[in-house]
C-alpha cells in the first residue's frame, strides 16, 4: 500500500520535497486511500522535519 511506502521512504520524501523542490501528487478514486496517504505524509514529515 502506498501509505506504507511513504512511511518507509519518509527521509527520502522529506529530502526531495524540501531540498530538491519535489512535488507529491495523489491521484485515483480509492475510497480511503487519499486520506490514509495524507495521514502518512503528515506523520512522515512531522518525524523528519522535527
MOPAC internal coordinates of N, CA, C and O (Angstrom, degrees):
PM7 1SCF
backbone

  N    0.0000 0     0.00 0     0.00 0    0    0    0
  C    1.4447 1     0.00 0     0.00 0    1    0    0
  C    1.5314 1   109.37 1     0.00 0    2    1    0
  O    1.2310 1   121.31 1   -33.05 1    3    2    1
  N    1.2888 1   115.10 1   146.95 1    3    2    1
  C    1.4567 1   120.44 1  -175.87 1    5    3    2
  C    1.5209 1   112.75 1   -60.62 1    6    5    3
  O    1.2310 1   119.77 1   138.48 1    7    6    5
  N    1.3188 1   118.05 1   -41.52 1    7    6    5
  C    1.4597 1   119.43 1  -177.88 1    9    7    6
  C    1.5289 1   111.56 1   -63.12 1   10    9    7
  O    1.2310 1   119.95 1   150.16 1   11   10    9
  N    1.3303 1   117.70 1   -29.84 1   11   10    9
  C    1.4601 1   120.33 1   176.18 1   13   11   10
  C    1.5245 1   110.48 1   -69.85 1   14   13   11
  O    1.2310 1   120.52 1   141.16 1   15   14   13
  N    1.3122 1   116.61 1   -38.84 1   15   14   13
  C    1.4733 1   120.49 1   177.87 1   17   15   14
  C    1.5233 1   110.90 1   -66.55 1   18   17   15
  O    1.2310 1   120.30 1   143.35 1   19   18   17
  N    1.3250 1   117.02 1   -36.65 1   19   18   17
  C    1.4685 1   120.87 1   176.90 1   21   19   18
  C    1.5179 1   109.28 1   -59.80 1   22   21   19
  O    1.2310 1   120.32 1   133.62 1   23   22   21
  N    1.3223 1   117.00 1   -46.38 1   23   22   21
  C    1.4640 1   120.69 1   179.83 1   25   23   22
  C    1.5236 1   111.29 1   -63.78 1   26   25   23
  O    1.2310 1   120.32 1   139.06 1   27   26   25
  N    1.3312 1   116.99 1   -40.94 1   27   26   25
  C    1.4617 1   121.39 1   179.61 1   29   27   26
  C    1.5222 1   111.64 1   -64.98 1   30   29   27
  O    1.2310 1   120.17 1   144.56 1   31   30   29
  N    1.3131 1   117.27 1   -35.44 1   31   30   29
  C    1.4624 1   122.52 1  -174.40 1   33   31   30
  C    1.5299 1   112.53 1  -107.43 1   34   33   31
  O    1.2310 1   120.13 1  -153.89 1   35   34   33
  N    1.3148 1   117.35 1    26.11 1   35   34   33
  C    1.4657 1   121.80 1  -174.95 1   37   35   34
  C    1.5235 1   112.44 1   -55.32 1   38   37   35
  O    1.2310 1   120.08 1   134.13 1   39   38   37
  N    1.3217 1   117.44 1   -45.87 1   39   38   37
  C    1.4655 1   120.54 1  -177.67 1   41   39   38
  C    1.5272 1   111.00 1   -63.90 1   42   41   39
  O    1.2310 1   120.26 1   137.24 1   43   42   41
  N    1.3169 1   117.11 1   -42.76 1   43   42   41
  C    1.4633 1   120.78 1   179.15 1   45   43   42
  C    1.5216 1   111.08 1   -64.98 1   46   45   43
  O    1.2310 1   120.09 1   134.45 1   47   46   45
  N    1.3236 1   117.43 1   -45.55 1   47   46   45
  C    1.4651 1   120.36 1   178.61 1   49   47   46
  C    1.5228 1   111.19 1   -60.29 1   50   49   47
  O    1.2310 1   120.53 1   135.84 1   51   50   49
  N    1.3250 1   116.60 1   -44.16 1   51   50   49
  C    1.4693 1   120.98 1   179.06 1   53   51   50
  C    1.5309 1   109.85 1   -59.25 1   54   53   51
  O    1.2310 1   120.56 1   134.19 1   55   54   53
  N    1.3259 1   116.53 1   -45.81 1   55   54   53
  C    1.4633 1   120.80 1  -179.45 1   57   55   54
  C    1.5241 1   111.20 1   -63.42 1   58   57   55
  O    1.2310 1   119.94 1   133.91 1   59   58   57
  N    1.3049 1   117.72 1   -46.09 1   59   58   57
  C    1.4653 1   120.77 1  -178.58 1   61   59   58
  C    1.5229 1   111.93 1   -63.58 1   62   61   59
  O    1.2310 1   120.41 1   139.24 1   63   62   61
  N    1.3120 1   116.83 1   -40.76 1   63   62   61
  C    1.4619 1   120.01 1  -177.01 1   65   63   62
  C    1.5214 1   111.81 1   -76.15 1   66   65   63
  O    1.2310 1   119.82 1   139.81 1   67   66   65
  N    1.3250 1   117.94 1   -40.19 1   67   66   65
  C    1.4651 1   119.69 1  -175.91 1   69   67   66
  C    1.5211 1   113.81 1   -87.15 1   70   69   67
  O    1.2310 1   119.74 1   149.16 1   71   70   69
  N    1.3315 1   118.11 1   -30.84 1   71   70   69
  C    1.4629 1   120.08 1  -174.63 1   73   71   70
  C    1.5237 1   114.35 1  -108.14 1   74   73   71
  O    1.2310 1   120.12 1   162.92 1   75   74   73
  N    1.3111 1   117.37 1   -17.08 1   75   74   73
  C    1.4666 1   120.03 1  -175.71 1   77   75   74
  C    1.5181 1   112.79 1  -123.46 1   78   77   75
  O    1.2310 1   120.59 1  -163.53 1   79   78   77
  N    1.3361 1   116.48 1    16.47 1   79   78   77
  C    1.4598 1   121.34 1   179.14 1   81   79   78
  C    1.5273 1   111.85 1    55.27 1   82   81   79
  O    1.2310 1   120.78 1  -143.53 1   83   82   81
  N    1.3331 1   116.10 1    36.47 1   83   82   81
  C    1.4583 1   121.16 1   179.82 1   85   83   82
  C    1.5199 1   111.67 1   -72.13 1   86   85   83
  O    1.2310 1   121.15 1   -16.77 1   87   86   85
  N    1.3001 1   115.40 1   163.23 1   87   86   85
  C    1.4620 1   122.83 1   178.54 1   89   87   86
  C    1.5173 1   108.98 1  -129.44 1   90   89   87
  O    1.2310 1   121.07 1   -24.06 1   91   90   89
  N    1.3082 1   115.56 1   155.94 1   91   90   89
  C    1.4579 1   121.10 1   179.24 1   93   91   90
  C    1.5213 1   107.56 1  -131.18 1   94   93   91
  O    1.2310 1   120.44 1   -56.63 1   95   94   93
  N    1.3158 1   116.76 1   123.37 1   95   94   93
  C    1.4635 1   121.62 1   179.62 1   97   95   94
  C    1.5223 1   109.20 1  -117.34 1   98   97   95
  O    1.2310 1   120.68 1   -42.79 1   99   98   97
  N    1.3029 1   116.30 1   137.21 1   99   98   97
  C    1.4552 1   121.82 1   175.40 1  101   99   98
  C    1.5240 1   106.90 1  -116.13 1  102  101   99
  O    1.2310 1   120.72 1   -57.26 1  103  102  101
  N    1.3250 1   116.22 1   122.74 1  103  102  101
  C    1.4608 1   120.52 1  -179.19 1  105  103  102
  C    1.5226 1   109.47 1  -130.76 1  106  105  103
  O    1.2310 1   121.13 1   -19.83 1  107  106  105
  N    1.2878 1   115.44 1   160.17 1  107  106  105
  C    1.4551 1   120.69 1   177.62 1  109  107  106
  C    1.5146 1   111.12 1   116.95 1  110  109  107
  O    1.2310 1   120.93 1    -7.12 1  111  110  109
  N    1.3132 1   115.83 1   172.88 1  111  110  109
  C    1.4496 1   119.08 1  -177.99 1  113  111  110
  C    1.5245 1   112.33 1  -126.78 1  114  113  111
  O    1.2310 1   120.36 1  -152.01 1  115  114  113
  N    1.3152 1   116.92 1    27.99 1  115  114  113
  C    1.4622 1   119.48 1   175.49 1  117  115  114
  C    1.5257 1   108.23 1   -61.85 1  118  117  115
  O    1.2310 1   120.55 1   -38.20 1  119  118  117
  N    1.2852 1   116.56 1   141.80 1  119  118  117
  C    1.4619 1   121.76 1  -169.83 1  121  119  118
  C    1.5313 1   113.74 1   -52.81 1  122  121  119
  O    1.2310 1   119.47 1   118.59 1  123  122  121
  N    1.3191 1   118.62 1   -61.41 1  123  122  121
  C    1.4626 1   121.43 1  -175.31 1  125  123  122
  C    1.5196 1   113.40 1  -108.03 1  126  125  123
  O    1.2310 1   120.05 1   179.07 1  127  126  125
  N    1.3220 1   117.51 1    -0.93 1  127  126  125
  C    1.4513 1   120.83 1  -175.17 1  129  127  126
  C    1.5202 1   113.35 1   -58.78 1  130  129  127
  O    1.2310 1   118.08 1   131.65 1  131  130  129
  N    1.3304 1   121.26 1   -48.35 1  131  130  129
  C    1.4724 1   119.09 1  -178.63 1  133  131  130
  C    1.5278 1   112.86 1   -59.09 1  134  133  131
  O    1.2310 1   119.88 1   139.45 1  135  134  133
  N    1.3095 1   117.83 1   -40.55 1  135  134  133
  C    1.4633 1   120.99 1   178.88 1  137  135  134
  C    1.5182 1   110.49 1   -65.64 1  138  137  135
  O    1.2310 1   120.06 1   135.75 1  139  138  137
  N    1.3256 1   117.49 1   -44.25 1  139  138  137
  C    1.4630 1   121.51 1  -179.46 1  141  139  138
  C    1.5222 1   111.11 1   -64.15 1  142  141  139
  O    1.2310 1   120.09 1   140.39 1  143  142  141
  N    1.3269 1   117.43 1   -39.61 1  143  142  141
  C    1.4621 1   121.04 1   179.26 1  145  143  142
  C    1.5236 1   110.19 1   -68.66 1  146  145  143
  O    1.2310 1   119.74 1   137.29 1  147  146  145
  N    1.3151 1   118.11 1   -42.71 1  147  146  145
  C    1.4714 1   120.83 1   177.37 1  149  147  146
  C    1.5191 1   110.82 1   -60.97 1  150  149  147
  O    1.2310 1   120.20 1   138.24 1  151  150  149
  N    1.3142 1   117.23 1   -41.76 1  151  150  149
  C    1.4634 1   120.65 1   177.42 1  153  151  150
  C    1.5282 1   110.83 1   -62.81 1  154  153  151
  O    1.2310 1   120.41 1   138.51 1  155  154  153
  N    1.3312 1   116.83 1   -41.49 1  155  154  153
  C    1.4679 1   120.88 1   178.83 1  157  155  154
  C    1.5236 1   110.83 1   -65.15 1  158  157  155
  O    1.2310 1   120.16 1   140.44 1  159  158  157
  N    1.3337 1   117.30 1   -39.56 1  159  158  157
  C    1.4656 1   120.44 1   177.57 1  161  159  158
  C    1.5239 1   110.98 1   -64.38 1  162  161  159
  O    1.2310 1   120.09 1   135.57 1  163  162  161
  N    1.3115 1   117.44 1   -44.43 1  163  162  161
  C    1.4657 1   120.78 1   178.54 1  165  163  162
  C    1.5222 1   110.58 1   -58.54 1  166  165  163
  O    1.2310 1   120.95 1   133.59 1  167  166  165
  N    1.3194 1   115.80 1   -46.41 1  167  166  165
  C    1.4640 1   120.55 1  -179.57 1  169  167  166
  C    1.5323 1   110.97 1   -63.50 1  170  169  167
  O    1.2310 1   120.59 1   135.59 1  171  170  169
  N    1.3257 1   116.49 1   -44.41 1  171  170  169
  C    1.4629 1   120.84 1  -179.47 1  173  171  170
  C    1.5235 1   111.32 1   -63.37 1  174  173  171
  O    1.2310 1   120.21 1   135.77 1  175  174  173
  N    1.3200 1   117.20 1   -44.23 1  175  174  173
  C    1.4552 1   120.27 1  -177.05 1  177  175  174
  C    1.5178 1   111.90 1   -72.90 1  178  177  175
  O    1.2310 1   120.21 1   148.88 1  179  178  177
  N    1.3226 1   117.20 1   -31.12 1  179  178  177
  C    1.4601 1   119.49 1   175.35 1  181  179  178
  C    1.5188 1   110.17 1   -66.70 1  182  181  179
  O    1.2310 1   120.07 1   139.44 1  183  182  181
  N    1.3175 1   117.47 1   -40.56 1  183  182  181
  C    1.4637 1   119.73 1  -179.33 1  185  183  182
  C    1.5248 1   111.71 1   -73.98 1  186  185  183
  O    1.2310 1   119.68 1   142.07 1  187  186  185
  N    1.3217 1   118.22 1   -37.93 1  187  186  185
  C    1.4619 1   121.10 1  -178.10 1  189  187  186
  C    1.5194 1   112.63 1   -80.23 1  190  189  187
  O    1.2310 1   120.45 1   147.98 1  191  190  189
  N    1.3139 1   116.74 1   -32.02 1  191  190  189
  C    1.4592 1   120.06 1  -175.95 1  193  191  190
  C    1.5145 1   114.06 1   -88.07 1  194  193  191
  O    1.2310 1   120.63 1   174.31 1  195  194  193
  N    1.3189 1   116.40 1    -5.69 1  195  194  193
  C    1.4706 1   119.79 1  -177.48 1  197  195  194
  C    1.5066 1   112.04 1   -75.37 1  198  197  195
  O    1.2310 1   120.10 1   180.00 1  199  198  197

